[in-house]
Each structure stands twice: as C-alpha cells, then as structure tokens.
Amino acid sequence: MRRAAVITSSDSGYAGEREDMSAPVICDILEKAGYQITYKILLPDERGMLSREMARLADENIADLILTTGGTGFSPRDCMPEATMDICERQVPGIPEAMRAYSMQITKRAMLSRQAAGIRKQALIINLPGSPKAVRECLEYILPELEHGLDILQGTAHNCARI
C-alpha cells in the first residue's frame, strides 16, 4: 500500500480563522485510490517551517507521496513552491505543467498557479492548488500516472516505455 502525507499551508487556517477544506478532499481521493494517509498537518505560510517538514517526511521515510495544498498563488506570503524547491534533490516540472495545462481548459486563471514538484530521497513531493475544487480536478487528473512514477522512484519498475 502506498503511503501519503498531506501538508496544508495557510496562515488563516493555522490561526484557526479558516477551515481547511482542501486536505480532506486530498485524503478522500487518495484513500479511495488505495493510499494510506500516514501524516497530515496544517502549517502557516512559513518557508523554513514548510521546508523542514517536507524534508523530515522524506528523510524519515514517512510517505512515498507528499502532497501540499495552498501557498501557490501570488500573495506575498505564498511560499510553498520555494519551500519545496529548497529541499528537493531533483525537479519534476512535468507534473505541475500537466496540472496547469489541464486546468487551463477549465479556467484561464490556472496560468497564475505556481505549483512545483520534485523528488527528495524516495519521496515525490507535489504542490496542489489551495481551493478544494482545483485540488480535486488536479489530483484526479495526475493520480493515475503517479503510480508508475512512484514505482520507478522506489525501484519496482525500470522502464517508462509502453509496450
């Protein structure tokens, strides 16, 4: 069974002023796909704190897949892509590119999203948007292909070519 962790980045959520609506959507989709949610946390939009938490999850092998929500917009406090890239050993630009391309068919505002994705150790880290609707659209779009990527990352598959 694949293991997943979910990190929400939200100052207002962390302060208890706003309910986190996106993490439950992520957990629901992942659990229906057979993933075990091993960890979930809501943190403020603090770059260092977010980076340290993602690094810890990867370094301690707590999750194969680390999904984040929030902090990918234009607000001065939005820093999730930067926090992600601070700790990733390798970038995976195709995943956020695919999410933006798919989302552009729904709303032109998708071009304003700054999601990032990368690899640290044997964990794949992906930034999802902050809204529950966009989270659902993006995650359901990319999830079927992630299985193969995770297999390759963890050494259980060796070739991307389709027969």
N, C-alpha and C positions, 0 to 999 in steps of 0.2 A: 504494500500500500504506500502510495506517495504521501509525503508529509509536507504540509504548507504552513507558513506563518503569514500573518496579516498585520501590517503597521498602518495606522491612520495618522496623518499629520494634520493637526488642526488646533490652533490656539484657542478658539472658542469652545471646541469640544473638550479640550484638556481642562479648561476653566469651568466646565460644567454648564456652559451657557447655550450649548447646541448639542443635540443628539447626533451620534454617529450613525448615519443611515446607510453608508456605503459598505462598511466592514461586514454587516450581516448579509448583504447581497453577495459579497465575495465568498463568505463562508458557505452560504446556501448552495451556490453554483459548484464550488469545489467539493463539498460533501456529496452532492448528487453525482459528481463525476468520479467518486471513489477516493478522494483525498481525505487524509486525516488532518484536522487543524491542530497543530501542536502548540501554537502560541498565537496570541492576539494582544495588541496593545495600542493605546491611543496616546500620542505624544504631541507636545507643542511643536510649532514650526521653528525648531532649533537645529540648525545644520549639524553641529557636533553631536548632539544627542541622537539624532536620527542616524547619522553615520555609525556611531558606536553601536547602536542597537542592531543595525543590519549586519555589521561586521561580526558581532557576537553570535548572532543566529547562524551565520555561515561558518564561522570558525569553530563553534561548538557542535556543528552538525545537527542542529535542531530542526532544520527544514531543508527539503530539496528545492522548494519553490518559495520565494519570499515575495509577496505581493504588497505593494503600498497603495494607498489611496489618499488623495489630497496633496496640496503643496506643489502642483504642477502648472499653476497659472502665472499671471503677471503681477500679482500682489507683491509688494516689496518684501513680505515675509515668506513668500513661497520659495522653498529651497530644496524640495525633495530630489529633483534631478541632480543638483550639485552634490547633495549629501550622498546620493547613490554613486555617482562617478568618483567621489572621493575615495571610496573603498573597493570599487570593482577592479579586478585584475585584467578583465577583458570586456570590451563593449559588445553589445548585441543590438546594433542600430536597426536591424530589420523588423524587430518586434514593434517598437514604437512607430516606425514608418508605416507598418501594416495597419496598426490601430488608427493612425491619423488618416490614412487613405480610405479605410472603411468608414470612419466617422464623417469624413468629408461628404460622403453620399447622403448623410442624414442632416448635417448642419455645417455650414461654411465656417462656423466658429471653431471647429476642430483644429483648424490651422493655428489656433492660438495656444494649443496644448504643448507643453514642453516635456512630455514623458521621456524617460530614459530606461534602458535595460542593460544589464551586464551580468558577469559571472564573477563570483568570488569562491575560491575553493571548488566545491562541487555543488554550489547553490546558484540557482538562477534567480536574479532579482529583477522585478518588473514594476515600473511605476504605472499605476492606473489613474484615470481621472478622479475627480472628487465627487461628482454627482452620482447618485445611485443608478440613474438611467444610463449614463455614459459608461459606468463601471460594468453594468450588465451587458451592454452592447459590445464593448471591447473584449471583455473576458470570454464571453461566449464565442466570439469570433476567433480568438487566438488559441483557446484552450485545446482544441483537438490536435493542433500541430505541436504543442509544447511537449506532449508525451514523448515524441521521437527525440526532440532536443534534450530532454532530461535523460533519456536512455543513453544517448551518446555521451553526455556530460558525465554520467556515472559509470560508463564503460560497459553497459549491457547491450549496446548496439554500436556498429562500427562504420556504417555507410549511409549517406543521405540519398544515394541514388535509388530510384524506384525501379522495380523490375517490371 
